[in-house]
Amino acid sequence: MTIIEKIFCGNFSPIEKTPDSKEYIELNKQFNDLYKQLESELNEKQWETLENLLDINGAIDALMGAFRFEQGFKTGMRLRTECEE
């Protein structure tokens, strides 16, 4: 199946993959440990504020990820076009 067919059929989604590097795994562990620590230390209002902050940060991260993907794709297409000249 070609990449175009995979995209069309919904079988290709690069955003579902996560890095398997030691650095990513360690940072993810640190984040989860701190999250659990804050969960036990913050009162209800503080916890709600933190959750709102993390939701907004997640939305920003998603927008930036889509933007970077688009820019990278466009750059790749420009390089391909330039190489054919």
C-alpha positions as CSV (number, residue, x, y, z in Angstrom):
1,M,0.0,0.0,0.0
2,T,1.4,3.4,-1.0
3,I,1.7,6.3,1.5
4,I,-1.1,8.1,-0.4
5,E,-3.3,5.0,0.0
6,K,-2.5,4.8,3.7
7,I,-3.4,8.5,4.2
8,F,-6.6,8.1,2.2
9,C,-7.7,5.0,4.2
10,G,-6.8,6.6,7.5
11,N,-4.0,4.2,8.2
12,F,-1.2,6.7,8.5
13,S,-1.0,9.1,11.4
14,P,2.5,10.3,12.5
15,I,1.1,12.1,15.5
16,E,0.2,8.8,17.2
17,K,3.8,7.8,17.5
18,T,6.0,8.9,20.3
19,P,9.8,8.9,20.5
20,D,11.3,5.9,22.2
21,S,14.6,7.6,23.1
22,K,15.9,7.4,26.6
23,E,15.7,11.2,26.9
24,Y,12.0,11.2,26.1
25,I,11.2,8.3,28.4
26,E,13.1,10.1,31.3
27,L,11.5,13.4,30.7
28,N,8.1,11.8,30.6
29,K,8.8,10.0,33.9
30,Q,9.9,13.3,35.5
31,F,6.8,15.0,34.3
32,N,4.5,12.2,35.6
33,D,6.3,12.2,39.0
34,L,6.0,16.0,39.4
35,Y,2.3,15.8,38.3
36,K,1.6,13.2,41.0
37,Q,3.5,15.3,43.6
38,L,1.4,18.4,42.7
39,E,-1.8,16.4,42.7
40,S,-1.2,15.6,46.4
41,E,0.1,19.0,47.4
42,L,-2.4,21.5,45.8
43,N,-5.8,22.4,47.0
44,E,-8.8,22.1,44.7
45,K,-8.7,25.6,43.3
46,Q,-4.9,25.4,42.6
47,W,-5.3,22.0,41.0
48,E,-8.1,23.4,38.7
49,T,-5.8,26.3,37.7
50,L,-3.0,23.9,37.0
51,E,-5.3,21.7,34.9
52,N,-6.4,24.7,32.9
53,L,-2.8,25.8,32.3
54,L,-1.9,22.3,31.1
55,D,-5.0,22.2,28.8
56,I,-4.0,25.5,27.3
57,N,-0.4,24.4,26.9
58,G,-1.5,21.2,25.2
59,A,-3.6,23.2,22.8
60,I,-0.7,25.4,22.0
61,D,1.6,22.4,21.6
62,A,-0.9,20.8,19.2
63,L,-1.1,24.0,17.1
64,M,2.6,24.3,17.0
65,G,3.0,20.6,16.1
66,A,0.6,21.0,13.1
67,F,2.4,24.2,12.0
68,R,5.8,22.6,12.2
69,F,4.6,19.6,10.3
70,E,3.1,21.8,7.6
71,Q,6.3,23.9,7.3
72,G,8.5,20.8,7.2
73,F,6.3,19.3,4.5
74,K,6.4,22.5,2.4
75,T,10.2,22.6,2.8
76,G,10.5,19.0,1.7
77,M,8.3,19.7,-1.4
78,R,10.4,22.7,-2.2
79,L,13.6,20.7,-1.9
80,R,12.1,18.0,-4.1
81,T,11.2,20.6,-6.7
82,E,14.6,22.2,-6.6
83,C,16.3,18.8,-7.0
84,E,14.3,18.1,-10.1
85,E,15.5,21.3,-11.8
